[in-house]
Amino acid sequence: MTPEPAPGSAAPLLGGPVTPVAPVWTAPVRRTPGGLIALTIIGLVFGSLALLLVLVYLSTFLGPSALVLCLLLALVPLTGILLVVRWIDRWEPEPRPALWFAFLWGAGISVVTALVFDLGVQLALAAAGSSRAGSEAGGAGSGTDAFAAVLQAPLVEEGAKGVGILVLFLVLRRTFDGPVDGIVYAATIAAGFAFSENIQYFGVAMLESGADGLGFTFLVRGVFSPFAHVTFTACTGIAFGIVSRRRAGGALGRVLIVLAGFALAVALHGLWNGAAYLLTNDSALLFYYLLVQLPLFIGYIVAVVLLRRQEEKITVARLGEYAVAGWFTSREVSMLATGPGRRQARAWAARQPRERRLAMRLFIADATRLAFARQRMLNGTADRVARADEAELLALVQAHRAVVIG
């Protein structure tokens, strides 16, 4: 029977036991994909080593005390970004190991890639400039700085971050379900990259202009534009998310979609860098921010809200199909697939014993994964592994229900 709610609390939208129309043919034991295990190990090892290398490099010209101060300041915008990412990812959460991989890729591997490439370019330019006359070299240097800011840096940095999204896309094809997943992974990679980059920018500003320079740079990067890198790289993530739901158009069509997203990311990054390079007047830069960057950020917020609503509609529709087949009741679909239903269920579970509370959380999470596994089948992007996932998830939701209703 359905458990009675605690006094003064709302009862969950949970029906009684449902007899499935087909036997559960897979034991209700959660499997961890082998690719995710390998991704976690590789990401933690190489990503952590790369991040450590970045911090050692920064400490060579900042010093230990300045490095610690700038690192603490860089944690402020990072925390804000990760809280927003957690909100975006709340409906169908991505695997935690994959998110750790994404952060370390951005903070370590992407930054090392950009630093190595920049060093190579500087060495090549130094070798080429040694044969020029002093005046010619000085004129070329100014043009080279503009080129590096507007084209080189966006191409290299967005390329390095985009490769991280590609790795996640290839390894996590079973759970990479759409644009929201692409935004989550892209934003996490971008947050890591911005974290390491902010340490460098804060440190350089402090060395060159003292506390005033540090305060101004923190205001610009940590308060006015903490989501700059997120808005750039999210274009690539959205493109991968669109591709994850497509089989029509062939491989070439999917590659073109990803390249279009990457090109947009590079263009937005170049536009931001160009404005920061050319608009040396603070009022002009503020005007550009209010005219271009702020509307762009608001547009992203609107897009994310609409995509979240689309995920909710998909969950309702797909679980509704399982309800017709007898796997859920209509009341359970309302509980598992709508925001108000989930809040009511969690509020009820919060007053229950720990085992039942955990089972409710897993019931919601695995039912959502089941809905998106079904969606992949309808999109034509499923395979035998996805159908095995469906069997496993059906078994899991039955097990979770049994614990929830006692």
C-alpha positions in Angstrom: 0.0 0.0 0.0 1.0 3.6 -0.5 2.9 5.0 2.6 1.0 7.5 4.7 2.5 11.0 4.6 4.0 12.6 7.7 1.6 14.9 9.6 1.3 18.3 8.0 3.1 17.1 4.8 1.7 16.6 1.3 1.4 13.0 0.1 3.5 12.1 -2.9 1.9 11.5 -6.3 2.7 7.8 -6.0 0.4 5.1 -6.9 0.3 1.5 -5.7 2.4 -1.4 -7.1 2.2 -1.9 -10.8 2.4 -5.3 -12.4 4.5 -5.0 -15.5 3.2 -6.4 -18.8 6.6 -8.1 -19.4 8.9 -9.8 -16.9 12.0 -8.0 -15.6 14.7 -9.8 -17.5 17.7 -7.9 -16.1 18.8 -7.9 -12.4 18.3 -4.5 -10.8 22.1 -3.8 -10.4 23.5 -0.6 -11.7 26.2 -0.9 -14.3 29.0 1.6 -14.6 30.0 2.0 -18.3 33.6 0.9 -18.9 34.2 4.0 -20.9 33.2 6.2 -18.0 35.7 4.3 -15.7 38.5 4.8 -18.2 37.5 8.5 -18.7 37.6 9.0 -14.9 41.0 7.5 -14.4 42.6 9.3 -17.4 40.9 12.6 -16.5 41.9 12.5 -12.9 45.5 11.6 -13.7 46.3 13.7 -16.7 44.0 16.5 -15.9 45.3 16.9 -12.4 48.9 16.7 -13.6 48.1 19.4 -16.2 46.5 21.6 -13.6 49.5 21.2 -11.3 51.8 22.1 -14.2 49.7 25.3 -14.8 49.9 26.3 -11.1 53.7 25.7 -11.1 54.1 27.8 -14.2 52.0 30.6 -12.7 54.0 30.5 -9.4 57.3 31.1 -11.3 56.4 34.8 -11.9 53.6 35.4 -9.4 55.2 33.9 -6.3 53.5 31.5 -3.8 51.7 34.2 -1.8 50.3 36.0 -4.8 49.3 32.7 -6.4 47.3 31.7 -3.3 45.6 35.1 -3.2 44.7 35.1 -6.9 43.5 31.4 -6.7 41.2 32.3 -3.9 39.8 35.3 -5.9 39.4 33.0 -8.9 37.2 30.6 -6.8 34.6 33.3 -6.5 33.4 33.4 -10.2 34.1 29.7 -10.5 31.6 29.0 -7.6 29.0 31.1 -9.3 29.4 29.3 -12.6 29.3 25.8 -11.1 26.1 26.7 -9.2 24.4 27.7 -12.4 25.7 24.6 -14.1 24.2 22.5 -11.3 20.8 24.2 -11.8 20.9 23.6 -15.5 21.9 19.9 -15.0 19.3 19.2 -12.3 16.6 17.7 -14.4 18.8 14.9 -15.8 22.1 15.0 -13.9 25.2 14.0 -15.8 27.7 11.5 -14.2 29.9 13.2 -11.6 33.1 11.6 -12.9 32.3 13.0 -16.3 31.9 16.5 -14.8 35.2 16.1 -12.9 36.9 15.2 -16.2 35.3 18.2 -17.9 36.6 20.6 -15.2 40.1 19.2 -15.2 40.2 19.2 -19.0 39.3 22.9 -19.0 41.5 24.0 -16.0 44.5 21.8 -17.0 44.7 20.2 -20.4 43.1 23.1 -22.3 45.3 25.7 -20.6 48.5 23.7 -21.2 47.5 23.3 -24.8 47.0 27.1 -25.2 50.2 27.9 -23.4 52.3 25.5 -25.5 50.8 26.8 -28.7 51.4 30.4 -27.7 55.0 29.6 -26.8 55.5 28.0 -30.2 54.1 31.0 -32.0 56.2 33.4 -30.0 59.4 31.4 -30.8 58.5 31.3 -34.5 57.8 35.1 -34.5 61.0 35.8 -32.6 63.0 33.8 -35.2 61.3 35.5 -38.1 61.6 39.0 -36.5 65.3 38.7 -35.9 66.1 39.3 -39.6 63.9 42.5 -39.8 64.9 46.1 -39.1 63.9 47.5 -35.7 61.1 49.8 -37.0 59.6 47.0 -39.1 59.7 44.6 -36.2 58.0 47.2 -34.0 55.2 47.7 -36.5 54.8 43.9 -36.9 54.6 43.4 -33.2 51.5 45.6 -32.9 49.8 43.8 -35.7 50.8 40.4 -34.2 49.2 41.3 -30.9 45.9 42.1 -32.5 46.1 38.9 -34.6 46.8 36.9 -31.4 43.9 38.5 -29.5 41.3 38.3 -32.2 42.0 35.1 -34.1 44.8 33.0 -32.6 43.6 32.9 -29.0 39.9 32.1 -29.9 40.9 29.4 -32.3 43.4 27.7 -30.0 41.4 28.0 -26.8 38.0 27.1 -28.3 39.7 24.2 -30.2 41.3 22.9 -27.0 38.0 23.1 -25.1 36.0 21.7 -28.0 38.2 18.5 -28.1 37.2 17.9 -24.5 33.5 18.0 -25.5 34.3 15.7 -28.4 35.9 13.2 -26.0 32.9 13.3 -23.7 30.5 12.9 -26.6 32.3 9.8 -28.0 32.7 8.1 -24.6 29.3 8.9 -23.2 27.1 8.3 -26.2 24.7 6.4 -23.9 24.0 9.4 -21.8 24.8 12.4 -24.0 21.1 13.1 -24.8 20.8 16.6 -26.2 21.7 20.3 -26.1 21.3 20.6 -22.4 24.0 18.0 -21.8 26.2 19.8 -24.3 25.8 23.0 -22.4 26.5 21.4 -19.1 29.8 19.8 -20.3 30.8 22.9 -22.3 30.1 25.2 -19.3 32.1 22.9 -16.9 35.1 22.9 -19.3 34.8 26.6 -19.8 34.6 27.2 -16.0 37.8 25.3 -15.5 39.6 27.2 -18.2 38.4 30.5 -16.9 39.5 29.5 -13.4 43.1 29.0 -14.4 43.1 32.0 -16.8 41.7 34.3 -14.1 44.5 33.4 -11.7 47.0 34.5 -14.4 45.1 37.7 -15.2 44.6 38.6 -11.6 48.3 38.0 -10.9 49.6 40.0 -13.8 47.3 42.9 -12.9 48.5 42.9 -9.3 52.2 42.8 -10.4 51.7 45.7 -12.9 49.2 48.0 -11.1 49.0 46.8 -7.5 45.8 46.5 -5.6 44.0 49.0 -7.9 44.8 46.9 -11.0 43.8 43.7 -9.2 40.5 45.2 -8.1 39.6 46.5 -11.6 40.5 43.2 -13.2 38.5 41.2 -10.7 35.5 43.5 -11.3 35.7 43.0 -15.1 36.4 39.3 -15.2 34.8 38.1 -11.9 31.7 40.3 -11.7 30.9 41.7 -15.1 31.9 38.8 -17.3 32.3 35.5 -15.4 30.3 33.7 -18.0 32.2 34.9 -21.0 34.0 31.6 -21.7 30.8 29.7 -20.9 28.8 31.6 -23.6 31.6 31.0 -26.2 32.1 27.2 -25.6 28.4 26.5 -25.1 28.0 27.1 -28.8 30.1 24.0 -29.5 28.4 22.1 -26.7 24.9 22.8 -28.2 26.1 21.7 -31.6 27.2 18.3 -30.2 23.9 18.1 -28.3 22.0 18.6 -31.6 24.1 16.0 -33.3 23.4 13.5 -30.5 19.7 13.5 -31.5 20.2 13.2 -35.2 20.9 10.3 -37.5 19.5 11.9 -40.6 21.9 13.9 -42.8 24.7 11.4 -42.5 28.2 11.8 -41.0 28.9 14.9 -43.1 25.8 16.7 -41.9 26.7 16.0 -38.3 30.3 17.2 -38.8 29.0 20.4 -40.4 26.7 21.1 -37.5 29.7 20.7 -35.0 31.9 23.0 -37.2 29.2 25.6 -37.3 28.9 25.6 -33.5 32.7 25.8 -33.2 32.9 28.7 -35.7 30.3 30.6 -33.7 32.2 30.0 -30.5 35.4 31.3 -32.1 33.5 34.3 -33.6 32.0 35.3 -30.2 35.4 34.8 -28.5 37.2 36.9 -31.1 34.5 39.6 -30.8 35.0 39.8 -27.0 38.8 39.8 -27.3 38.7 42.4 -30.1 36.5 44.7 -28.0 38.8 44.3 -25.0 41.9 45.0 -27.2 40.5 48.0 -29.1 38.2 49.7 -26.6 40.8 50.9 -24.1 38.4 53.5 -22.7 36.5 52.1 -19.7 33.2 53.8 -20.6 33.4 52.4 -24.2 34.1 48.9 -22.9 31.2 49.2 -20.5 28.9 50.4 -23.4 30.0 47.4 -25.5 29.3 45.1 -22.6 25.7 46.5 -22.1 25.0 46.5 -25.8 26.4 43.1 -26.8 27.5 40.8 -24.0 24.6 41.4 -21.6 21.9 40.7 -24.3 23.8 37.6 -25.4 23.9 36.3 -21.8 20.2 37.0 -21.4 19.5 35.1 -24.6 21.4 32.1 -23.3 19.3 32.2 -20.1 16.1 32.1 -22.2 17.4 29.3 -24.4 18.4 27.2 -21.3 14.9 27.7 -19.8 13.2 26.6 -23.0 15.5 23.6 -23.3 14.8 22.6 -19.8 11.1 22.7 -20.5 11.6 20.6 -23.6 13.4 18.0 -21.4 10.4 17.9 -19.1 8.0 17.4 -22.0 10.1 14.6 -23.3 10.1 12.9 -19.9 6.3 13.2 -19.6 5.8 11.9 -23.1 8.1 8.9 -22.8 7.1 7.8 -19.3 3.5 8.2 -20.4 4.2 5.5 -23.1 5.5 3.2 -20.4 2.4 3.9 -18.3 0.2 2.8 -21.2 2.2 -0.5 -21.2 1.7 -0.9 -17.4 5.1 0.0 -16.0 3.8 3.2 -14.2 0.6 4.7 -13.1 -0.5 8.1 -14.3 0.1 9.5 -10.9 3.6 8.2 -10.9 4.3 9.9 -14.2 3.1 13.1 -12.7 5.4 12.6 -9.8 8.5 11.6 -11.8 8.2 13.8 -14.8 7.0 17.2 -13.6 8.6 19.9 -11.5 5.7 20.2 -9.0 5.5 16.4 -8.7 9.2 16.0 -8.0 9.1 18.7 -5.4 6.2 17.1 -3.6 7.8 13.7 -3.7 11.1 15.0 -2.4 9.3 16.9 0.4 7.6 13.7 1.4 10.8 11.6 1.2 12.7 14.1 3.3 10.5 13.0 6.3 11.1 9.3 5.7 13.9 6.9 6.8 17.2 7.2 4.9 16.7 4.1 2.8 13.3 5.3 1.5 14.6 8.8 0.9 17.5 7.5 -1.2 15.2 5.2 -3.1 12.9 8.1 -4.0 15.9 10.1 -5.3 17.0 7.1 -7.4 13.5 6.4 -8.5 13.2 9.9 -10.0 16.7 9.8 -11.5 16.5 6.4 -13.2 13.0 7.0 -14.5 14.3 10.1 -16.2 17.2 8.2 -17.7 14.7 5.6 -18.9 12.7 8.3 -20.6 15.7 9.6 -22.5 16.8 6.0 -23.4 13.4 5.6 -25.0 13.9 9.0 -26.7 17.1 7.8 -28.3 15.3 4.8 -29.7 12.7 7.1 -31.2 15.4 9.4 -32.6 17.0 6.4 -34.3 20.3 6.9 -32.4 19.9 3.8 -30.2 21.7 0.5 -30.5 21.7 -2.8 -28.7 23.5 -1.2 -25.7 20.7 1.4 -25.4 18.1 -1.4 -25.4 20.0 -3.2 -22.7 20.0 0.1 -20.8 16.2 0.2 -21.1 16.0 -3.3 -19.6 18.3 -2.4 -16.8 16.5 0.9 -16.0 13.1 -0.8 -16.0 14.4 -3.3 -13.5 15.9 -0.5 -11.4 12.7 1.6 -11.2 10.8 -1.4 -10.1 13.3 -2.0 -7.3 13.2 1.7 -6.3 9.4 1.7 -6.2 9.4 -1.4 -4.0 11.6 0.4 -1.4 9.6 3.7 -1.6 6.2 2.1 -1.0 7.6 -0.4 1.5 
